[in-house]
Each structure stands twice: as structure tokens, then as C-alpha cells.
Amino acid sequence: MFAGKHVNVTAVRRKNDEIIFYEVPRTTQKWLAPLKKIPFIRGIVGILDSSAKGSQHLNFSMEKYAEDETEEEGASSPKAEASYQEAADAPEKKTGLSAGMIVSVAVAGVLSFLAGKLIFTGVPAILEGLLFEGLFESTIGHNLLEGLIKILMLLIYLYAISMTPLIKRLFQYHGAEHKVISAYEAGEELTVKNVQKYSRLHYRCGSSFIVFTVIVGVVIYSLPVFEWDTIWERVVIRIALLPVVLGVSYEVLRLTNAVRDIPLLRFLGYPGLWLQLLTTKEPKDDQVAVSIASFNRMRELDRQMSEPKFN
């Protein structure tokens, strides 16, 4: 999936080798637009918005994958023959999703994100408190151990799911997206051969954000004002501070991307790049071709939507 200025585009290769697109115009509620400009608040709004929209696009991909798996061998899918114009004008018809279903998928995506954050916030705090209570007099040592447990949980989880064929394929497409962006930023012609030369790691990846939430969390939780006496006080404080951690982490991610070309500061983004070794895989040529098609389609639609319209 690629997000442009005016539209988000996902490309999917069907079993008959045809590439189809899911195209959704980028729209923002009027009351949300000002919030996206406020530092520390914009990160929270952007994350929830991305979770909702990302779930819609992922659901589209999974739906097409399921259709290909259930179709009779050699049969073509009528939905795979939809034109680009149909995709742009009637995405619901193309995906088979009603407006209500799309909203439901978006809500489910946001709730899944929040549930995951709550689990990875509360469980490490409880485990550290149960296993290492009394080990340190200050809370800083406990906070560092909590952060370490959180990182270990995250790495084990990502490694385990990356072993499944479906998630491995998803991570390959993730790597292909990064390669396409890097090639485009370098001014390369977007061919499979050119794109494959680039790294599957990228500074602006959302995976980097996950690492920064752990690091930033340790720093914020260690501030003297957030002292705790019991495990449950500790968990409540963590959950209450979750919006603060998310907001600050987003600003840190923006900072690491801004200084990535400064030799003495580019290392600030390394933790996120290291995590991408798990959340991305080296893509195959046909996967890179799909990513190129999606990116080019996004640029084409952005260009069309940017052109002045005359009556």
C-alpha cells in the first residue's frame, strides 16, 4: 500500500497474474485536520487514522487472497476484471464490502492496535514486578528491566509470526514497498532490476515507531513524578501515560528521519532499522513489480486529482 497526497492505493496480484487496485481517496474529518498539525497530538491522531485505513487495505488483500484460494482451478474471477475507473469510482463494488463493513473493519483495526498496545504495556510491567520485586531500590532499574522484557516479547512475537507463510509473504511486500520508496527518492527509474538494488530497510517505517515507544516509555516512566508503590499502581500509570508515550515517540521518529543524512546523528534511527530486519523480508521480483504498479498508480491518481478542473 502507498499513501499519496490525495489517495491511498493497494495493488494485489491475482492468481491469473492480473494486478488489481484498491483506491481510496484520502479524506480527513474537519475536526481532525487541526489536530494533525499540533506536535505530540498529531502522532496519536495519525497512528489511529493509519490503523483504521491500513485495516481496510489489508482486508481487501486478504479477501482477494481468499477468493483465489477458493476459486476453481482455471476459473477467472469477475471481480478481477474491474477497470481502473471502476476501482476509483466504486471501490465498494470492487471489493465486495459495504460501507458498514468498511467502517467495521476500520474500527476493528483501531481496537486491535489499542488492545495490542495495552497488552505490550501492561504485561511487561506485571512480569517485571513479579520476577524482580526488590531487586533495585530505585525505579529506574525496574523500568529498564521492564523495557528489556517488552523488547524480548516483541522480538519473540515478530519472529514467531514471521515463520508463517502468509505473514512472511506480507513482510516481503513490506520490504518491496521500502525498496520502491528508496529507489524513487534516489531518482532511479522504477524497474524491478533498479528497485531490487536498494535496501529493504527505511527510516520512515512504522516498525521503527514500535521501538521508539519502548525507549521513550522507559525515559518517561523514570521521571520522579511517576513513582509507584505497587504493581497495579505501576500498570495504571503505564496505561494512563500511553497517549503521552505515543505522541512523544512519533516526534522522535520524525526527528530521526530529519537527521538521517547527518553522519553524527543518523545512528539515532538504527534501533528502528534493526527491528525492520524482522518486519521486512527480501521480496521476489514479482512482488517488487506489484509494489511498483501500486506506487505508479498512486502517483497517476495524485496527478489527476491535482490538475485544475474547469467547468
VOGU-3710 file (C-alpha; in Angstrom, 3 decimals, decimal comma):
1> mfagkhvnvt> 0,000/0,000/0,000  1,183/3,520/-0,808  -0,264/6,727/0,593  -0,210/9,720/-1,718  -1,283/13,302/-1,234  -4,842/12,626/-2,382  -5,293/8,842/-2,464  -4,191/5,568/-0,859  -3,577/2,678/-3,250  -3,106/-1,031/-2,665
11> avrrkndeii> -2,169/-3,377/-5,505  -2,845/-7,118/-5,450  -1,702/-9,754/-7,949  -4,434/-12,310/-8,607  -3,755/-15,928/-9,394  -4,256/-15,183/-13,083  -1,323/-12,696/-12,778  -3,559/-9,668/-13,242  -2,804/-6,762/-10,904  -5,861/-5,039/-9,456
21> fyevprttqk> -6,059/-1,938/-7,292  -7,940/-0,780/-4,241  -8,058/3,021/-4,348  -9,389/5,140/-1,504  -9,324/8,957/-1,618  -7,590/10,489/1,391  -10,115/12,360/3,444  -9,886/13,837/6,922  -12,733/14,866/9,175  -12,788/18,647/9,592
31> wlaplkkipf> -12,417/18,411/13,354  -9,354/16,149/12,972  -7,462/18,339/10,500  -6,296/20,929/13,094  -5,193/18,151/15,469  -2,853/16,729/12,815  -0,845/19,951/12,968  -0,264/20,005/16,730  3,038/18,408/17,877  2,605/15,375/20,168
41> irgivgilds> -1,150/15,295/19,404  -0,660/14,726/15,665  1,160/11,464/16,314  -1,753/9,907/18,201  -4,270/11,055/15,584  -2,065/9,841/12,733  -1,492/6,429/14,317  -5,176/5,761/14,897  -6,017/7,021/11,409  -3,341/4,799/9,857
51> sakgsqhlnf> -4,559/1,778/11,835  -8,101/2,278/10,556  -7,144/2,799/6,916  -4,478/0,116/6,958  -7,014/-2,430/8,175  -9,281/-1,646/5,226  -6,487/-2,205/2,715  -5,269/-5,347/4,447  -8,814/-6,713/4,487  -9,063/-6,092/0,742
61> smekyaedet> -5,842/-8,042/0,152  -6,965/-10,905/2,370  -10,353/-11,026/0,652  -8,725/-11,370/-2,776  -6,310/-13,986/-1,454  -9,219/-15,988/-0,045  -11,130/-15,701/-3,327  -8,170/-17,071/-5,281  -7,804/-19,948/-2,848  -11,462/-20,964/-3,187
71> eeegasspka> -11,937/-20,469/-6,901  -11,895/-23,489/-9,146  -8,606/-24,032/-10,874  -8,533/-22,214/-14,188  -11,625/-20,118/-13,457  -11,299/-16,366/-13,712  -12,730/-14,013/-11,142  -15,254/-11,460/-12,436  -14,061/-9,035/-9,790  -10,513/-9,266/-11,119
81> easyqeaada> -11,682/-7,767/-14,404  -12,791/-4,448/-12,913  -11,330/-1,437/-14,701  -9,256/1,284/-13,104  -12,196/3,661/-13,416  -14,474/1,234/-11,604  -11,875/0,946/-8,868  -11,765/4,692/-8,435  -15,495/5,341/-8,725  -16,904/2,318/-6,907
91> pekktglsag> -14,376/0,707/-4,552  -17,179/-0,933/-2,567  -18,428/-2,767/-5,665  -14,920/-3,917/-6,463  -14,100/-5,193/-3,005  -17,475/-6,600/-2,133  -17,533/-4,540/1,063  -20,468/-2,416/2,080  -19,962/0,978/3,718  -20,943/-0,538/7,044
101> mivsvavagv> -18,419/-3,323/6,652  -15,654/-0,850/5,784  -16,399/1,164/8,920  -16,457/-2,048/10,963  -13,068/-3,093/9,601  -11,638/0,356/10,395  -12,967/0,236/13,957  -11,626/-3,296/14,384  -8,209/-2,114/13,199  -8,102/0,704/15,747
111> lsflagklif> -9,311/-1,549/18,559  -6,752/-4,215/17,645  -3,987/-1,623/17,764  -5,126/-0,325/21,147  -5,527/-3,842/22,550  -2,034/-4,755/21,379  -0,556/-1,644/22,974  -2,350/-2,364/26,243  -1,035/-5,942/26,300  2,532/-4,953/25,475
121> tgvpailegl> 2,317/-2,156/28,051  0,713/-3,961/30,965  2,152/-7,479/30,758  5,866/-6,488/30,864  5,198/-4,246/33,899  3,434/-7,090/35,730  6,111/-9,655/34,837  8,963/-7,413/35,926  7,216/-6,608/39,184  6,566/-10,276/39,969
131> lfeglfesti> 10,010/-11,562/38,960  12,309/-8,776/40,136  10,496/-7,077/43,023  13,020/-5,687/45,486  15,992/-6,094/43,136  16,536/-2,341/42,849  15,895/0,459/45,296  15,175/2,983/42,556  12,506/2,623/39,899  14,957/3,310/37,068
141> ghnlleglik> 16,433/-0,186/37,220  12,962/-1,722/37,227  11,940/0,456/34,278  14,984/-0,654/32,290  14,214/-4,312/33,009  10,599/-3,715/32,037  11,769/-2,225/28,743  14,023/-5,219/28,138  11,143/-7,640/28,779  8,972/-5,628/26,391
151> ilmlliylya> 11,625/-5,793/23,664  12,087/-9,552/24,172  8,313/-10,132/23,970  8,156/-8,072/20,800  11,074/-9,862/19,137  9,738/-13,317/20,025  6,279/-12,382/18,753  7,550/-10,952/15,466  9,901/-13,868/14,880  7,159/-16,403/15,557
161> ismtplikrl> 4,608/-14,853/13,203  7,252/-14,261/10,517  7,661/-18,035/10,269  4,109/-18,465/8,967  3,906/-18,434/5,136  1,203/-15,759/4,991  2,989/-13,281/7,298  6,319/-13,979/5,629  4,741/-13,020/2,303  3,275/-9,885/3,885
171> fqyhgaehkv> 6,723/-8,928/5,211  8,200/-9,488/1,743  5,743/-6,965/0,321  6,670/-4,657/3,185  10,302/-4,887/2,077  9,287/-4,283/-1,540  7,496/-1,070/-0,538  10,640/0,220/1,159  12,776/-0,606/-1,860  10,418/1,241/-4,206
181> isayeageel> 10,390/4,346/-1,994  14,181/4,317/-1,696  14,618/3,952/-5,460  12,166/6,780/-6,105  13,900/9,058/-3,589  17,206/8,309/-5,313  15,752/9,368/-8,673  16,002/5,892/-10,195  13,731/4,659/-12,952  11,295/2,299/-11,270
191> tvknvqkysr> 12,156/-1,025/-12,839  12,374/-4,310/-10,963  16,134/-4,515/-11,559  16,756/-0,982/-10,283  14,468/-1,299/-7,265  15,981/-4,603/-6,121  19,346/-2,881/-5,643  18,050/-0,925/-2,668  17,736/-1,881/0,987  14,504/-3,239/2,370
201> lhyrcgssfi> 15,011/-1,014/5,440  13,753/2,570/5,611  13,909/5,287/8,268  10,243/6,329/7,986  8,833/2,850/8,560  6,153/2,411/11,192  8,118/-0,520/12,616  10,676/1,996/13,882  7,900/3,677/15,803  7,341/0,497/17,846
211> vftvivgvvi> 10,932/0,515/19,105  10,804/4,191/19,971  7,683/3,665/22,100  9,723/1,272/24,257  12,729/3,597/24,559  10,658/6,730/25,129  8,482/4,838/27,597  11,475/3,923/29,771  12,530/7,594/29,888  9,055/8,932/30,688
221> yslpvfewdt> 8,256/6,245/33,259  11,545/7,029/35,032  10,631/10,656/35,730  10,367/11,192/39,521  6,785/12,423/39,257  5,640/8,950/38,153  6,818/6,935/41,175  4,752/3,875/42,129  4,480/1,580/45,163  2,538/-1,458/43,906
231> iwervviria> 2,374/-3,438/40,683  -1,156/-2,245/39,997  -0,218/1,400/40,509  2,582/0,798/38,056  0,250/-0,709/35,424  -2,315/2,082/35,821  0,404/4,724/35,382  1,685/2,955/32,252  -1,762/2,823/30,677  -2,557/6,428/31,624
241> llpvvlgvsy> 0,720/7,609/30,066  0,242/5,604/26,866  -1,019/8,625/24,835  1,969/10,654/26,035  4,407/7,897/25,060  2,801/7,539/21,617  2,836/11,269/20,992  6,473/11,743/22,010  7,589/8,622/20,114  6,058/9,944/16,913
251> evlrltnavr> 8,031/13,174/17,263  11,211/11,162/17,878  10,519/9,176/14,706  10,151/12,420/12,742  13,404/13,693/14,238  15,397/10,567/13,337  14,135/10,811/9,772  15,057/14,505/9,593  18,667/13,867/10,709  19,255/10,615/8,842
261> dipllrflgy> 21,676/12,301/6,412  23,780/13,822/9,212  26,658/11,367/9,894  26,878/12,016/13,638  23,109/11,698/14,174  21,951/9,047/11,732  22,615/6,345/14,345  19,550/7,588/16,249  17,382/5,712/13,772  19,329/2,445/13,968
271> pglwlqlltt> 17,088/0,728/16,589  14,132/1,066/14,225  16,151/-0,220/11,282  17,270/-3,224/13,311  13,654/-4,128/14,103  12,866/-3,969/10,386  15,176/-6,943/9,929  12,234/-8,879/11,376  9,284/-6,919/9,970  10,574/-6,982/6,381
281> kepkddqvav> 11,856/-9,791/4,182  13,704/-9,707/0,867  10,991/-9,607/-1,824  10,851/-11,592/-5,039  10,844/-9,864/-8,407  7,113/-10,353/-8,925  6,408/-8,778/-5,526  8,555/-5,778/-6,415  6,606/-5,473/-9,682  3,339/-5,282/-7,738
291> siasfnrmre> 4,758/-2,590/-5,458  5,949/-0,579/-8,452  2,484/-0,859/-10,019  0,859/0,348/-6,792  3,260/3,279/-6,448  2,854/4,327/-10,074  -0,920/4,085/-9,813  -0,873/6,254/-6,696  1,240/8,886/-8,480  -1,042/8,780/-11,509
301> ldrqmsepkf> -4,175/9,355/-9,440  -2,478/12,051/-7,358  -1,524/13,846/-10,547  -5,067/13,592/-11,915  -6,582/14,876/-8,673  -4,117/17,775/-8,531  -4,964/19,024/-12,015  -7,248/22,101/-12,031  -10,787/21,369/-13,148  -12,573/23,815/-15,427
311> n> -16,316/23,935/-15,947
//
